[in-house]
């Protein structure tokens, strides 16, 4: 039995220099390692700083405390690099209830300055918060600069009291401290980038599995590395070939003349774990595994070797990777041509998608900074590449193809930061065509895979497209043109009226605006031209006239972008007659973005070089051009959104709610729907406004409850709702009766319920009739991958039919609370129409904030459905609610850890 509480499982994470360590709870088997850490691992001066003196018994006592008999108030974690314990952090509760804990921290001398202390503290902070601990306290010597620096860099506020050479430190563990989260993000980013240097900036490369057979994968990759002019040493490994292509081949990685930074594996699946272990043992920093078809045992062997030896791995089932930096020039892939150097970073899971993207970018003329085929994505992911590109001064455009997510919430947080500086585009792969899944609540029915993914991308500021062609079309515009203003007002110009109308329709479909234009623009065009938007210049327009028109439109304050559609005419294509020349003779980049459509163009999109040497995106179809402008407008809107703090509703009683959840799951370990009383208690703990509800087990209790509601001032009629465990959609089953005015009516309806539902009936809920208002649906559903999704929409019995909904992944920001309401098609009703007073939107925002907090605090709340929530000018009240609980592990998206692929789990 472990001495310390084990609030979370073993995790691997990166130190500041990219070294992988394992963080896990300490137990009895670790006594020797803890003792060695405090003796051989520390100098006498370090022990003096730790124990406030030089005591020979102190290390033994520390090991006994951490690894001796169980102590319920003790939390302790060790950081292991291979078999070596490099540091430990522990805390012990000082009071009851457990709000404050005494902290201790030790790192081996030779591991100082590598980030082990802060990493251990992050995991201990997470575990302590799960136990309800709100403060750490620690005594340190005034001269212990290393420890003081650790606390200063942690990101949490630190209170210090000085007395006689000692410092008493107190650290509040505010779990929503954005400064702390940002500090964790920055430490994670630096560590991630350091760990990827061997992959993306290697000084030497070896290819293992280079066959003598021409055309094999290994030999192809080796030839490409050499042909591309890799700046460092390149070695071939083949145990049965003394030389390949006239150069030496080595029998093993151990036999190489030096340790390569990067090894590319093109060996059979069965050999992958053994070769990976050999690579790690000699000090290789990164692997690219081209091999596919690894079984679970082989996958675990590969990942054990990589984690134990601090190697990052791309793949398996990878196409390879390329780095075009002139200082590297590495082409370690077997796809298309080596990409031209440039500034687009590309990460794809599918090798076929990668080849297609590289080909289209080559046709377009967009160069690549780095390309990584992630394959089965056991380790290196899109999140890692985003952080590399963020730090890479060569990358200003990121293109992603991700079929799966290891940690969507961590990815979303990284992407929100990166997209502030560079556009991030993705092909939204894996969209569900099923639309709705079977679910017992309206909220769960709304949370389709498509909705969840789109919500993640939208909140992170990622430009999500639906095909490779659309991705490239949007990238062409974002790469070469400025962003439009957020409102997206477009002027459409065409030399053929019908084409202009089609382009205007395409702009409208993309959500762009087409404002009216000044009539004075007609003076710039030939007779018969129309300056309504779209502008019809007629086929007689000359390049000079078109140039003047474009300049005038560029100066118009109400225009944010220009779309020019041109068709060949019988007037010829000489420079003095072809209006295309008006585009190419002007500057490529203007005050506002400009996109061209040439209907006789053979490729979907290309760049045309302008007089100033810049490039203009030219499309063959107005739909593609309008769609690209729509994506640019969406990015401009996202960037214009002000930073917004996380919603923090007051008076949420987490302790009471936690006790309720624990009690229910202790009795129902398989999970299930809360009964009406427990539902009311849970919602009340988080301040969610459920209408007065009285539980009645028989008709007499129902009559008494209705009578009592009237005595309490709830005048008028009552509602009676039958209940039994596992009930789904009361109204559809005829389990709701409203407008009951007398005792006789209440008694009659209860008897009807008893006849209709028989022994299944457990009782009924009696409620006063709510005053009329606008009916909304508010709810949350926990996605096992993406986390909690909060949904708001039109409610009542027509909730699924109307499908008027907005969704956000929790935690919601203050801005989310507002935009979720304004996105609804029914928003005008809430604002007041036809002289009706506006609804209480502050009450709606409060409901959303409290649902978000409930879902964040308790992942066990897998579904909560409040429908309808009746909103009136004087507040909001929920008249029906359902909550389902299920055992779920707590997941902190801000805790640093390396992802663990499902195929590599277990033994």
N, C-alpha and C positions, 0 to 999 in steps of 0.2 A: 504493500500500500504506500502510495506517495505521501511524503510528509506535507508538502504544500498543496493548496487547492489548485486544481488544473482547470482554469476557466476557458482555455482554448488549446487547441492541439499544436503539435510541433509545426513550426514554420521556418522556411529558409528565407533569408533576406541578404541584402548587399551592404557591405561596409563602404566607406567613402572612397576607397581605392578600387572598388569592384570585386573584392573578395567575398565569396559566399560563406555565410555562417548559418548554423542551425540554432534557432531559439526554441528552447523547450523548458518545461518545468523541471526543477531539481527534485531528486528523490533519493532514497537510501543507497542505491547503487552508485551514486555520484560522490560518496564521501571522500574517496581517495583523490578524485579529480579536484574537488573543492579545497581539500587540504594542500595539494600541490600548487594550486593557484595562489594560495595565501602564503606559501613558503618559497618554493623554487621560482614561482612566477613573479614575485615581488622583491624589490630591494628592501633593505632595512629601513631606509628613509620612507619608502612607500608604505610599509607596515606601520611606521610611526604615524604617518598621516591618517591611515585608516583606523588605527586603534588608539590614537592619542597617546602613544607611548610604545615602548618596546617590551612586549610581554611574550614569553615563549609559549604560553598556553593559549594566547588569543587565536591563532589559526585553527588549533584543534577545537576550541570552543565554537568558532564560527562554523566549522564543518559539522559539528554535532548539532548545532541549532538548525542548520538548513537541511540536514540529512538524517536527523535522529527521529525520535517518536513523533507522530503526527501532532501538529498544532493548527487548530482550525482557523486562527487569525493570521496565518503566515502565507504570504505569496512570494515565490522566488523563481527566478528564471536564470538559466545559463546560456551563454553564447559559445557554440562549439565550432571550431574550424577543424574539420576532420575529427580526429580523436582528442584534440586539445581543447580544454576549457579555457577560453581566452578572457572571460569576464562573467560576473554575476551581479544581478540587481534583485533586492528583496525588500519587502515592507511587511510590517507587523502591526495589526490593529491596536490602537491605544485605548479606545473607548467603546461604549455600546450605547446606542446603535453605532455601527462601525463607520465613522465619518473621517477619522484622522488615523494615519498610519506612519510609523517610524520607518524611514528609508535608509538603506545601506547600498553602497555601490562599489565594486572593485573591478579593475581591468588589469590584466597582466602588463608588466612594464613594456615589453617589446611590442605590445599592441596599442600603446598609447597613440593618440593622434589619428586613428584610423576610423573613428566613428562608432566603435563598439559600445561606448558608454551611452550615447544618445539613442542608439538603436535599442539597447536593453531597456532604457527608461521608457521609450515609446510603448514597448510591449507591456511593461509593468503598469504604465498609466492606463492602458486599455483594460487590463485585467482588473485593476483596482476600481475603475469606474463601474465595471460589471458587478462588483461586490458592493457598490454603494459608497465607496470611499471617496471623499470630497477633497481631502488635503493630504499632502505629504509633508512630513517634517523631518529634518536631519540636522545633526550637529557636525560642524566641520571646524578644522583649525583655520585661523585667519590666513596662514601662509600656504594653504592648499590651493594654489592657483588653478591647478588642472580641474579640480572639482567645481570651483567657482565658475570657470569658463564653460563647463558642461551645462550648468544651470542657466548661465547667461544666454547660451546658444539654443536652449531647448525650445524656446518660443512661448512658454507659459510665464505668467507673472511670478516674480520671486520676491518674497518679503524677507528681510534680513534684520536680525537683532544681534548686536555686538556686545560681548562681555568677556573681559579678561583673556583676550587672545583667541576666543572661540566665537563662532558665528552660528546662530540658530536660524535655519532656513525653513521657510514655510511656503509651499507651492500649492495654490488652488488648482484643482483638476477640472476646470470648466470644459465640458466636452464639446462646447460649441464655440470655442475660442478660435476665431479665424486666423489670428496671428500664429497660433500654434499649428493649425492645419497648413498654413503657408510655409512655415518653417520645415515641417515634415515633408511637404512637397519638394521644397528646394533641396533638402538632403537627399531625398529619393532621386531627384533629377540628376544631381551630381554623381551619385553612386551608379546610376543606370548608364550614364554617358561613359564613365570610367570603365565599366564592365564591358562596354561594346567596342572599345578601342581596338581590341585584338581582332574583332570581326570586320570592322569598317575602316580601320587604318592599320592593317597588319604590315609589319616589316618583312615578314617571310611567310611562305605558304608551302604546304605539302599536300599532294593529292594521293590518297591511299586507295588502292584498287585500280591502278592504271594497267589496263590490259595491253598485251602486245597486239591484240586484234584491232585493226583500224576501224573507226566508227563506234567503238564502245564508249559508254558515257564517261568513264574516268579518263580515257585517253583524249576524248574530245575536249573535256574541260581543261586538261593539262595543256593541250595545244592552244586553246583560246587564251589561257593566262599568259603564255609566252608570246603569242602573236600580238596581244594588246599592249605589250611592253611593260609588264609589271615592274615596279621600281626595285623590288627586293629579290631575295633568293627564292627559287622555286625548285622543289624536289619531288621526284616520283617515288612511290613506294609500291613494290611488287615483290613478294618473297621468292618468286621463281624466275625473275628476269634480271639479268645483270645490267642491261641497258635498254633504253627505249628511245627511239628516234636519235640514236647516236649519243645519248647522254646517260650518265649513270642512273640506275634505279636501285633503291635501297631495300633490303629485305623487311625492315620494320621501322616504325617511328623512332624506336630507341637507337637504331643504327644511323640515324641522320647525323650529319656533321654538326648541327646546332638544333636547338629547340625552335620549331616554327610557332609563330603567333597563331596562325590559322591552319586547320586541317580540313580538307574536303574529303568526305567519305563516300566512296562509290563501291562498297563491298556488299556481299550478300547479307540479308537481314540477320542471319544467325551470327555473323561475325561482328556486328555493330557494337554490342556491349563490350566485348573483349578489346576491340581496337580503341573504343572510347576510354576505357580504363587505362590502357597503355598511354594514350595521349595525355590524360590527366596526370598520370604518375610522373611524366617527364616535364610537365609544366606548360603544356599547350593552353592557350587562353580562350580559344573559340573553335567550334565545329560547325561545318555546314554538311548536313546529312542528306545526300541525294537519294539514298536507299528508301524504298517504300515497302509496305507490307509487314512491318514489325508487329509481332504478337505482343500480348500484355507482358509476358516475361521479359522479352527483349526490350520493350519500352521502359520497364522498370530498371533494367540493368543500365540502359543508356542514361536515364535521368539520375540514378544513384552516382554514376561516375562523374557526371557533369556537376552535380551539387557538391560532391565530396571534394572535387579538385578545382572548384570555382571556374568552371568553363561555361560560357554561354553557348547555346546551340540553336541553330536555325534548322527547321525541319522536324522530323524526317519527311520524306516525300517532297523535297524541295527541288525546284528547278535550278537553284543556285543564287548567286548574288553578284552585283557589279558595283564598283566604285570608280567614278570617272575623274576624281581629283587628280590633276596632273602629277601630284607628288606620290600617288598610289597606282592608278591605272590598272585596276584589278577586274578581270572579266572571268569570274569563276562560275559560269552558268552554261547550260547547253541549249538555250532557246534561240532567239533571233540574233541579229547583228549586235555587236557591242554598241551601246547607245552613245550618241555624241555627248560631250560634256555640256552641262547646263545646270539649271537650278531647280528642277522638279524631282522631289523625292517620291519613290514609288514603293509600296509594300502591298503584296497580293498573296492570298492563300492559294489561288488556282494558278498553276503554271500556264495554262492556256490563256487565261485572262491577262497574265503578265506579258506574254508574247504579243497578244493583240494590242495592249496598251503601248508597248514599246514601238510597235510598227506604226500606230496612228500618230504618236508623238513625233516619230521620225519624219513621217510625211508632212506633219505640220511645221516641223522645224524647232520644236521645243526640246531642249537638251535635258539630260538627267544628271542629278548630283549623285544619287545612289539608288540602287534597285535591289530589293530583297524579296525573294519568293519564300514566303513563310511556311508553305506546305502544311503539315499537320499541326504546326504551331505548338510544340511541346513546351517551348520556353520563350524565345524572342517573339514579340507580338507587335501589333500596330501601336500599342501604347509606348513600347520601347523606342520604336522608330520615330514617333512624334517627338519624344524628348531628345533624341539625337539630332533631328532636323532643327529643333528649336535652338540648340547650341551650335549648330553648324552654320557658319557664315556664308555658305554657298547655296543653301536651300531657301527658296521663297514661295514654293508651291508644293503641297503634299497631296498625293493621290493614293487612295486606299481601296482595297477590295477585301472585305472581311466577311467570312461566312459564319463566324462564331465569335463569341466574346468570353474571355476567361473572367474578367472583372469589369463589367460595363460601367460601374459607377466610378472606378478608378480611371478608366479610359475617358469617361465623360469629363471628369475633373481636369485631367491633363489636356484634353482637347479644348475645353473652355479657355484655358490659358494660352495654348498655342495658336488658336484661331484668332486671337487678338492681334497677332503679328503677321501670320501668313494664312492664305486661304487653304482650307483642308476640304478636299472633295472625296466622295465615296460613291461606289456603286452599291445601292441598297440590295444586297444579295439575300436570298432566303426569305423573301416576302411571302406570306401565307396567302394562298388563294381560297382557303376554306372560309376566310372571313371571320366567322364566329365559332367559338368552341363551346361545347356543352358546358353550361355553368348554372349554378343555382341562384345567382344574383345578377341583376342588370349591370352592376359594375364589372363583374368578372366577364360578362358577355362582351362588354365594350373593350376590354383589355386584350385585344388580339395581338399576335406577334408583330403584325405590321404597325399597329398603333404604338406599341412599346418601342420598337426600333426607331420609328419616325420621331417619337418624343425625345429619345436620347439624342438623336442627331440635331434636332431643332434646339434643344436646350444647350447643347455644346457648341452651337454655331457652325456645325458641319454642313456643307453643301451636299445634300443627298440626291443622287440621280438614279434613274431606273435602267440605264443601259450603259455600255462602254461608250457608244457613240455620243450619248447625252453628256457623259462625263467629260469627254474630250472637247465637245462643243462649248461647255461651260468653262473648262480650263483655258481654251483659246482666248476667250474674252477676258477672263480675270487676269490672265498672264500679260496681256498686251494693252489693256485699257484701264482708265481710272474707274472707280465705282460711281454709279449714279447717286443722286440724293435718295434718301430712304423712301420718299413718296412714289418714285418710279413713274414719272410723267414722260411719255415718249412721243416724239414727232416722227411720223412715218412719211417717207418721201419716196415716190416712185415715178418712173417715166411711162407707166402703163396703169390706167385707172383700176382695172380689175385686179392686177397683182397687188396694188396698194391696199385695196379692200381686204384681200385675203391676209395680208400682213397685219392690218389693223385688227382683224378677227383673232389672229394668232397672239397678238399682244394682249388683247382683252382676256383670252383664255389663260394667259400666263399671269393674270392679275395686275397687268400694267395699266396705267391711265393714259388716255389720249385726249388732252385738253384742246380746246379751240385755239386757233392761232390768229395772230393779228392780220387783218385784211390787207394791210399795207405790204405784206410779203408778195402780193400779186404783182407789184411793180417790178419785181426782180425776175419775173418769169415771162415766157412767151405768151402771146394772146391765146385765150382759151384755157389757160392753166387754172386749176382750182387749189386754193390754199386752205381749204378745210382739212382737218386732220383725219384721214391721210391726205397729203399733198400730192396732187397729180400735176406733174410738171409738163406733161404731154411729151410725145416722142421727139418734138422739135427742140427740146432744151439743149443748150450748148454747155460745154464744160465751164465756160466763164459764168454763165447764169447759175449753174448748179453750185459753183464755188461760192458765189455771193449769197445764195440761199443758205448754204450750210453755215457760213459765217454768221449770218443773221440769226439763225436758229440757235447757234452756240451761245449767242449773247442774250437770248431770251431767258429771263429769270424763271419762267414757269416751265421750262423744258429741262429734263434731267438726263435724257439720252436721245440719240438719233438712230433710226433704222432706215437705211437707204436700200431700196429694191430696184434693180435695173435689169432690163431685158434688152437683148440685141435688137436693133432696128434696121430698116432698109436704108437708113441715112449713112451707113458706112461705119467703119471702126478707126478712122484716122484720128490723130490726137485732137484735131480741131472740131471733131464731130462726136466722138464717143464720150459720153458723160463719165465713164469709169475713170478717165484721166483726171477729172476734177477731184476724185477721191485720192488718187495716187500722187497728185502734185501738191496736195495739202499735207499738213503734219499728221503723223500716225496717231499721236496722243494729243487730245484737245482738253478743253476744260471739262467737258462731259464725254462719256463713252460714245463711240460710234461703231456700229456694226453694219456690214454690207451684205446684200443678198444678190448674187448673180445667178440667174436661173439656168444659164447655159454652162455652168461650172460642173465638171465631171466628178469631183470629190466632194464629200459632205461639208468639209470645212478646211480652209487653208489660210496661210498668211500671204498677203501681198505687200511688197516693200514700197514704202512711200518715199517722197522726195527727201525727207529728213533722216532717212535710214531706218526709221522705225517700221513696225509691221501693223497691218490692219487685218482683223479677222473677217474673212469673207466666207459666207455660207451659201449652199446651193438651195436652201429652202428657208422660207420665212418663219416656219414653225420652230425650226432649230434655233434661229437667231433670236426670236422672241423668248424662247425658253431660256437661252443663255442670259439675256438681259434680265429676265425674271429672277434667276439665281443670283445675279449681281445685285439686284435690288434687295433681295432677301439678306444677303451678306451685309449690305450697307445698313439695313434696318437693325440687324443684330449688333453690329459695331456701335450703332448710335444709342443702344439701350444703356442707360446709366447702370453703374454697379449697384447691386441691391443686396442687402443683408438677408440672412436666413430668417424666415418668419419665426418669431419666438412668442407664442401665446402665453399669457400668464395663467397661474393657478391650475396647472396640470399636476394632478396627484399621482405621481408615478408609483409611489410605494403601495397605495391602495390598489391601483390597477394591477401591479405586479403580483400582489397576494391573490387577487381574483384569478389571474391567469394561471398561477402556479397550482392553486387549489383545483381548478377545473381539469388541468392536464394530469394532475396526480390521480384523479378519479377516472379520466377518459384519456389514457395515454395515446389512443389512436386519433384523438382530436374529434371535433364536431362543432355543431352549431350551439351557441349559448341559448339558454332558455330566456324568456322575456325579462325576468327579474335580474338575471346576471347581465344581460345586455344593457339594461337601464343603469345598473351600478357602474359598469365599465364606462359607458358614455358620460355619466355624471362625473366620474373621476377626472375626465378630460374636458369638462365644461361644454359638452356637446348638447344642444338644446332639445332633448326628447320631451314630448308632451306628457303631462301627468298620466301615468298608467297604473292601473290597479289590477293585480292578479286575482282571478277568481277560479276556484277549483270545481264549483258546482253552480247550479242556477240560483240558489239562495245567496251565495256570495256575490254573484254577478248583480243581482238586484240591489243588494246592500251597497255594493260599490258605486253603482249608478246613482243611488239615492245620496250617498255620501259626497259624491262629486258636486251634486246640486247644492248640498248644504255648505260646501266650501266656496261657493260662489261661482262654480262652473254652470251657469244657467243654460238652459236649452237642452238640446238633444245629445245622446251618447252614441258611441260606436262600440260594437262588440266584435272581437276578432278571435276566432277559434285557434287553438294552438295544439300541436303535437310534435314530438321530436322528429327532426328531419324534414319538417314542412318546407315546401317550395312554393313560392308565389301564391300568397293567400287569395288574392282577388280572382285569379284564374281558377282556383279550386272552389270558389263560392264560400270561402271561410271568413268573409267580412260582411257585416251589416252596419249601416250607418243611419243616422236620423232617428234613433230610438228615443221617444219622448216620455214613455210611461214605464212603470214597473212591469206591467203586463206585457208590453212589447219586448222588454229585455228578457223576461222569463220565456216567452214564446220563441224567441230567436235562439236562446241557449238550448231549449229542448229540440229545436230543429237541428242544431249542430250535433247534439247527442245522437239523434236518430240517423243523421247522415254519415257521421264519421265513426260512430260506434265506440268500441273499446280503444281505438286509436286516440281519441280525444283526451288530452291531459288537462284541459281547462280553457279559460278564455281571458283575454286582456280587455279591460273596460277603460275607455278613454272618453273625455269630453270631445265634442265636435269642434275642430279647429275653425277659426274664422277664415274666410276665403282669402286667397292670395295666389301668387304664381308658384306653381309646383316645379321643384327642381329635384334632380338626383345628385347626391354627393356620396362618394365612396372611395374605397381604396382596395387594391388587390396586390398581394405580394407575388411578384414573379421570382422564381427560384434563381434566375440568372441576373435579371436587371434590378431586383429590389422592388420597393413599393411604388406603385403607380396610383396617383390620385386622379379621380375622374369627377368632372362636373358637367351636368347637362340638364336638358328638359326632363322632368320626372313624371310621376304618375303612371297610369296603365299604358300610356303611349310611349314610354321611354325608349323601348327598342325600335318601335316603328319610325319615330321621328329621327332618332340617331343624331341629335344635335348635342355634341359633346366637345369638351376640351379636356386634355390630359397633360399631366406633368409627372416626372419622376421626383419622388421625395429625396431630400428635403426641399420644400417649396421656399422660394425667396419672397420677399415682400412684393416684388414686381409680379411674380407669378400669380399672386392672389388677385391682382387687378386684371392681368391680361387673360386669365382663364375665364373671367366673366365677360370681358369685351369681345372675346373670340366667338362666343355663342351667337347663333343666328337669332336667338330670342333676346339678345342684349337690349334691343330697343324697348321690349316690354318691361324689362327691369328698370330702365331709365325713365319710364313714364311716357305713355302715349295717349293721345286723344283727351288731354286734360287730366288723366289719372296721375296721382302722386307717384314719385319714384319709389322703388322697393329699397329696403334697407340693405345696401350693398356691403356696408361694414359688417353686418351680421353674416352675410354669405362668406366674406373673406375670413371671418373668425372660424366658421365651420371648416373651411378648407385648411386653415393653419392648424387647427386642433387635430383633424384627421391625419395630416402630414406628421405631426409630432407623435401621435399615437402609433402610427405605422413605423416610424423611425425607432421609437423606444421599444416596441414589441413586435419583432418579426413573426411572433406566433400568431398575430392577428392577420391571417392570410386573406380574409375577405371581411369587409365592413360595408354594408349597403344601407344608406339612409335614403329612403324613397317612399313617399315624397317628403322633401323639406319645403314647407310652405313659407314663402317669403312675402312679407307685408311691409308697409311703410314704417311700422314700429318694431320690426324685428323678424326673426325666423324661428320656426319650430319644426322639428321632425316628428311626424305622426306614425312612422313605421321604420323599424331598423332591424337588421339582421347582422350577426357577427359570427364568423367561424374561426376557431382556433385550431392550431396544429403545431406540433413540436418543430421548431426551426432553430438552427444554430444562429447565434448572434454574429453578424458580420460587420466589421468596421471598415468601410472603404478607404479610410485614411491611414490605416495601419500598413506599414511597409512590409511586404512579403513577396516572394516570387510565386508566380502562378504554378499550380500543380495540375497537370493534365489528368483527366479522369482515367485515361488508359494506363497511366503510370502509377495510379494509386494502388495501395494494398501490397500484399506479398504473395 
